[in-house]
Amino acid sequence: MPGSSVEESLAPATPWMRDCYAMIIEEVRQHGPVHEDAVRVGVFLKTDRKLAEFRPRARTVQLILYLPGRVEHPKLTSAPDPSAARVVHYFTLRSADDLDDELLALVGVAYDFATGDSG
């Protein structure tokens, strides 16, 4: 979907999925500017580097966060290669309630890490 808007990219998503995206982008914007790259599979969020991917699926959303180290969370489904400089974390959301304060805080950590701001 080159040249697609976020709205077009998320149009097939259910309302709860769009609510999750709204919560995530609000958290990101509290940290600073962000580029929303709307693609066929969802929306990639970028600053200096990619910080997150939001991928709606048939019944779930896959939220991918690029973090400085391994974290634990009930919605974490995998985080390969904890020795890498950027650890990719895969979270599965089944409702907007799954996007708790702890997970939203990790979105902020991903933003800060992508911009090189360690806090």
C-alpha positions, 0 to 999 in steps of 0.5 A: 500500500505505498502512499496509503494513509493510516486510516486506509491501512487500518480500515479492515481492522475491528473497532477495538484494534483501532482503539489499541492503535489510538492508545499506542500512537497517543503514548508515542506522541507524548514522547515526541514526533513519530513517522507513521508508515502505513503498509499493507500489513499494518503501521510501522512507527519510526523515529531515528529507527523503527520502534514498533509495528502494529499488525492487525490480524483476523482476531488479534493484533501483533504489536512488535516493539524494539527494546534495549533488552529482554522484558517480561509481560503476560502478552509477550509471545516471543523475544528472540536473541536477547544478546542482540543490541535491539531485542525484538518483542512480539506481543499478542493483543486480543482486546483493548484491555490487553494494552495495559499501563505496563505495555504502554510504558514499554511503547515509551521505552521503545520510543526513547530507545529508537531516538537514543534517549536513555531517559 
